[in-house]
Amino acid sequence: MARVTFDRSLVQLATRVPRGLHRAVKVAALAEDVTVREWVGDALATYLRRRRGTGGDESGTGRAPVTARKRTQGAA
């Protein structure tokens, strides 16, 4: 399986997860000899591909491409 590559221009995702889940992710990342960041990024990409039923790109058939928009200050 192709690994997700990271670029410094990417944004940081901060989230809170239960302690047990975090430990399980750390163990899984160690078993695959990757960082937790790489493991989580790969898991999210895999989940999105499966959820959308696509092989490579992250937008499904007939759907608009996935894009990220920068929030403006004061936007909810």
Secondary structure, DSSP 8 states (H G I E B T S, - for coil): -------TTS--------HHHHHHHHHHHHHTTS-HHHHHHHHHHHHHHHHHT-SSSSS-TTS---------TT--
